[in-house]
Amino acid sequence: MRRAVVGLKAGATLAYPTEAVYGLGCDPFDPAAVARLMELKGRPEGKSFILIAADLGQLEGLIAPLNEESLGRLCSTWPGPVTWVVPAAATVPAWLVGRDRTLAVRVTAHPLAAALCRAFGGALISTSANPGGKPPARTPLKVRRYFGNAVRLLAGPLGTDPKPTAIYELRTGRRLR
């Protein structure tokens, strides 16, 4: 864990287990690290990322203030395998938000992913560990086949979810994935 956090703070891309698949992550506030992650994935510029956190406190300053009803909706599903698209705080860098200034966030229930966020000291980018168009990696071997030594690996068991997390839009409640 310590080496993984040192790598993240130095700008590395890290593969780690999540609720359903291996994720790729980096420091969301390091533009060079985010650019490398986009290149590894073959991800088009302008497509936003999911941020995972260990608890709601790690999302403070990233999401715009929410009313009690909206906050209750989030908290009723967290920690857990539900990602919400919420209004982003005005200070969130453009590379993290969608065109409509929203941010996809999740308080993860995966013990190792949550421990990683706690050890790092904040939220991390979390995108599936696969090049665009390929199935997400579900094993460390698949991560290595996709990315070789271009990513660091924090190996561990996946959660029990059979599919990547559901994504909902907070404003409408509409399921996006």
C-alpha positions in Angstrom: 0.0 0.0 0.0 2.8 2.4 0.9 4.5 1.9 -2.4 1.2 2.4 -4.3 0.6 5.7 -2.5 4.2 6.9 -3.1 3.7 6.1 -6.8 0.4 7.9 -7.0 1.9 11.0 -5.4 4.8 10.8 -7.9 2.3 10.8 -10.9 2.0 7.1 -11.5 -1.0 5.2 -12.9 -2.1 2.5 -10.6 -4.3 -0.6 -11.2 -6.3 -1.8 -8.2 -9.3 -4.0 -7.5 -12.8 -2.4 -7.2 -16.3 -3.8 -6.7 -16.4 -5.6 -10.1 -13.2 -5.1 -12.1 -9.7 -3.7 -11.8 -9.6 0.0 -12.0 -7.0 2.4 -13.2 -6.4 5.4 -11.1 -4.2 8.4 -10.6 -4.1 11.7 -8.7 -7.0 13.6 -10.1 -5.2 16.9 -9.6 -2.1 16.0 -11.5 -2.7 17.0 -15.1 0.3 15.0 -16.4 -0.9 11.9 -14.6 -4.4 12.3 -16.0 -3.0 12.8 -19.5 -1.0 9.6 -19.2 -4.0 7.7 -18.0 -6.1 9.0 -21.0 -3.3 7.9 -23.3 -3.1 4.4 -21.8 -6.8 3.9 -22.2 -7.0 5.6 -25.6 -9.7 7.8 -24.1 -10.9 10.8 -26.0 -10.3 14.2 -24.5 -13.3 15.7 -22.9 -14.7 12.4 -21.6 -14.9 12.8 -17.8 -13.8 10.3 -15.2 -15.3 8.7 -12.1 -13.7 9.7 -8.8 -13.8 7.2 -5.9 -13.4 8.1 -2.2 -13.3 6.3 1.1 -16.0 8.6 2.6 -18.1 11.6 1.8 -15.6 13.9 3.5 -13.1 13.1 0.7 -15.5 14.6 -1.8 -15.9 17.9 0.0 -14.6 20.7 -2.2 -15.2 18.6 -5.3 -19.0 18.5 -5.4 -21.2 21.6 -5.2 -23.3 22.1 -2.0 -26.3 19.8 -2.1 -29.7 20.1 -0.4 -30.7 17.5 2.3 -32.8 15.4 -0.1 -29.9 15.1 -2.6 -27.4 14.4 0.1 -29.8 11.7 1.6 -30.1 10.1 -1.8 -26.3 9.8 -2.1 -25.8 8.6 1.4 -28.5 5.9 1.1 -26.4 4.1 -1.5 -22.9 4.7 0.0 -20.6 3.2 0.6 -21.6 0.9 -2.2 -21.4 0.2 -5.9 -23.4 3.2 -7.1 -21.8 6.1 -8.9 -23.6 9.5 -9.0 -23.2 12.3 -11.5 -23.5 15.4 -9.3 -22.8 19.2 -9.8 -19.1 19.9 -9.5 -17.7 22.6 -7.3 -16.6 25.7 -9.2 -12.9 25.0 -8.4 -12.8 21.5 -9.9 -10.4 21.4 -12.9 -11.9 21.2 -16.3 -10.3 17.8 -17.1 -12.4 16.2 -14.4 -15.9 17.4 -15.3 -18.4 16.9 -18.0 -19.5 19.6 -20.4 -22.3 20.5 -18.0 -19.9 20.9 -15.1 -20.8 17.6 -13.4 -18.7 15.1 -11.7 -19.2 11.3 -11.4 -18.4 10.2 -7.8 -18.6 7.1 -5.6 -17.9 6.3 -2.0 -16.5 2.8 -2.6 -17.4 -0.2 -0.5 -14.4 -2.2 -1.7 -12.1 -2.5 1.3 -8.8 -2.2 -0.6 -10.0 0.6 -2.8 -11.2 2.5 0.3 -8.0 1.9 2.1 -6.1 3.2 -0.9 -8.1 6.4 -0.9 -7.5 6.8 2.9 -3.8 6.2 2.6 -3.6 8.6 -0.4 -5.5 11.2 1.6 -8.3 11.9 -0.9 -10.3 10.8 -3.9 -8.8 9.1 -6.9 -9.7 8.7 -10.5 -11.2 5.3 -11.1 -11.8 4.0 -14.6 -11.9 0.4 -15.8 -8.5 -1.2 -16.5 -8.8 -1.7 -20.2 -7.9 0.0 -23.4 -10.9 1.5 -25.1 -13.1 -1.2 -26.7 -11.6 -4.1 -24.8 -13.3 -5.9 -21.8 -12.3 -4.6 -18.4 -9.5 -6.5 -16.6 -10.7 -8.8 -13.9 -7.3 -10.3 -12.9 -3.8 -8.9 -12.4 -2.6 -11.0 -15.3 -5.1 -9.2 -17.6 -3.9 -5.8 -16.3 -0.3 -6.8 -17.2 -1.4 -8.1 -20.7 -3.1 -4.8 -21.4 -0.6 -2.4 -20.0 2.7 -4.2 -19.2 4.8 -2.2 -16.8 3.2 1.1 -17.8 1.0 0.9 -14.7 1.8 0.0 -11.1 -0.3 -2.8 -9.7 -2.0 -3.2 -6.3 -3.3 -6.7 -6.5 -6.2 -8.0 -4.4 -9.6 -9.7 -4.7 -12.4 -8.0 -6.6 -15.7 -7.4 -5.0 -18.6 -9.6 -5.8 -20.4 -7.4 -8.3 -20.7 -9.1 -11.7 -20.8 -5.8 -13.7 -19.2 -2.3 -13.3 -21.1 0.0 -11.0 -24.4 1.6 -11.9 -24.3 5.3 -12.7 -27.2 7.6 -11.9 -27.7 11.3 -12.5 -28.5 13.0 -9.2 -30.6 15.8 -10.7 -33.1 13.4 -12.4 -32.5 10.0 -10.8 -32.1 8.6 -14.3 -29.8 5.6 -14.7 -27.0 6.3 -17.1 -25.4 2.8 -16.9 
